[in-house]
Amino acid sequence: MSMDADADPTKAATECAQLLEFKEFLSTRAVSSELTSGNELSRNINCVTRSSTDTYKVNGDERRAEIISAVWKYLSSRGCPVSFQLKLLHLVTSQLEQEICHAKELELNEADGSEPQYDLLKLQKFVNLQLEKLLLKLTDNAAMEKLQTYADNGALCKEPSSCACALQPAAPSHSVAAVKNKPRKMEDRHVCLERFGEMYQLEDHKDCRFFGVFDGHSGALSATYATSQIPQLLAKQLQRVRTNGDCTVDFYRNAFEATFLQADERFARKRITSGTTAVCALIVNGQQLYIAWVGDSKALLVGKRTQLQLVKPHKPEAVDERRRIELSGGSVIHAQGQWRVNGILNVGRSIGDYSLEAVIAEPDFVDVQLSEAHDFLVMGSDGLWDHVPESFVVETVYQCLAESTTQLEDIPKLLVEAAKDRDSQDNITVILILLKKRDQIVQR
């Protein structure tokens, strides 16, 4: 080991505080790696999937999205300083894509001799294990001298001897709560990417935030798939931005539609009986909000003088949905207390559900020009919205934001508890997204 856990106190005056924080992160990861062998380490790594049945095959087109998702989850959940996350993400992703091409032990043998495919669970373990090894290498003496190159441009102090970095974490701008509740399994999934544009290196969309709620049914695999694949697919669509930078509403509508349909088509090839609703939000430059959805998860846009439910759920009994379903050869039948497509599914649109031809993945879409009047966005699965009035959501969030002792992370938890108190039997997921700084909301 080249790093000492007890850093030289004289060194703190000659290095940026953020760099010292990164060294402490690496030191912690190195110690944990030394305490476990390679096999033990792989078992101690947290993966998206946790059992041999909760997995699917990943092909070459899907591999990069799964790598990015796994690396980003690792870095953001293990305490890697924010200023170092992006460059590490891009470096590790590039290296792992090359290494995986030669990791024949990860490939699944295909009888028809088609392109290599990988088991999701094995792929995630491989990614996390290789990432641990890379971080361990950064503690070598030679690598230690170059650690500053892994920081965002301009993130570190130019004059380390007079470092003015405040290491207190930046005020959070979103928070999430998700609970299994009464069902036997948790089939909800969510994704929150505050640095979406930078993660996917979108030159014309660097300042983009992306959020998604996915409510799975007949298993969580479709929701899991959407969580990692939809951000990558959307990023590819946004990379097609016109050279003059003039992105119309239709451009974003078409980008979301292509993304949802492609995710649905790719997952359908796996022939897995699973599906998911989806509601996704893209916030561009803090000025424009785009929402796309299939199914009945919702998004509520709130301001002091405005309260707007942006989603019209795709319920089979709705006049337009019922007409579309019946014209496509399906039927809407009342079963188990709800209207269902072919007596099976209680939403008319979803990602997955390949066996129900009348159920489509074409999303609906809305755009909103954000202004000073808008304060926050609440996204959630139907486990919340079917039981908690929107007025209660609005009042609770405002009251909690005004109470300085209430942490932002606690607010979605309160909404989850409110749904449970009102007899919600379903999985519940809630994302609260601030559209301006908390103190600005409180002042107004």
Buried (B, 14 or more C-beta within 10 A) or exposed (E): EEBEEEBEEEEEEEBBBBBBBBBBBBBBBBEBBEEBEEEEBBEEBEBBBEEEEBBBBBBEEBBBBBBBBBBBBBBBEBEBBBBBBBBBBBBBBEBBBEEBEEBEEBBEEEEEEEEBBBBBBBBBBBBBBBBBEBBBEBBEEEBEEEBBEBBBEEBBBEEBEEBEBEEEEEEEBBBBBBBEBEEEEBBBBBBBBBBBBBBBEBEBBEBBBBBBBBBBBBBBBBBBBBBBBBBBBBBBBBBEBEEEEEBEEEBBBBBBBBBBBBBBEBBBEBEBBBBBBBBBBBBBEEEBBBBBBBBBBBBBBBBEEEEBBBBBBBBBBBEEBBEBBEEEEBEBEEEEEBBBBBEBBBBBBBBBBBBBEBBBBBBBBBBBEBEEEBBBBBBBBBBBBBBBEBEBBBEBBBEBBEEEEEEBEEBBBBBBBBBBEEEBEBBBBBBBBBBBEBEEBEEE
